[in-house]
Amino acid sequence: MATNLLLDDTLINQAVKIGHHRSKRAAVTAALNEYVAHKRQQDIKDLFGSMSFDESYDYKKARNR
């Protein structure tokens, strides 16, 4: 999918240099991958404390299968 974006050249050049990327496209792709991974981690983090557990579950008994 072709996309034209107006990006800050200074910022892109810094990302290319710091990330040791071969191209601007590689730097943007890496940044987007990290952004998506971070957002997914936040979604998982939000689940902590929101799930209830079965108090009668015996995990030791389940090991002996």
N, C-alpha and C positions, 0 to 999 in steps of 0.2 A: 504494500500500500504506500503510495507516494504521499509524503507529507512535507509541506513547506512551513517551517517555523522560523520566527524571528527571535534568535537567541543572542544573549550577550556574548560577544566574541571573546572578551577577556575571561569570562567565567568558563567557557568551553575550552579555551586554550589551557587554563589552569587545570581543568579536569583531565585533559589529555596528558599533560605533563605529570601531574601527581599520580594518576592511575597507570602511567606507563602504557597508554593505549596507542595503537598505531594510527587511529583516525578519530575524527570528531564523532562519526557514527558509532564507533566502538565505545567511546566515552559516554555518549547519550544512552546507548543500549545498556551498559553496565549500571548507569545511574538509575534507569527505569527498573531494572531487575532488583536492585537494592531497595528501591522505594516500595515495590510490590511486596517483597519479602518482609520488609519492616511493617507494612500495614497488616499483612497476614499474622505476624507475630503479635501485633496489638490486639487483633481480633481474638486470638487464642488466649492472650493474657486476660482479656475481659471475661472469659469463661471461668476463671479461677474463682472459687467460692460460690458459683451459681449452680453447681451440680450437687445433687444429694446422693448419698451412698447407702447401700443396703447394710445396715449394722449387723445383720445375721449372717452375712457372707463370710465363710471360713476359707481364707486364702491358703492356709496350710493344707487343708483337705484337698483343695484343687491341685496342689502340686503332685499329689500321689496318683494321678490318673495314669 
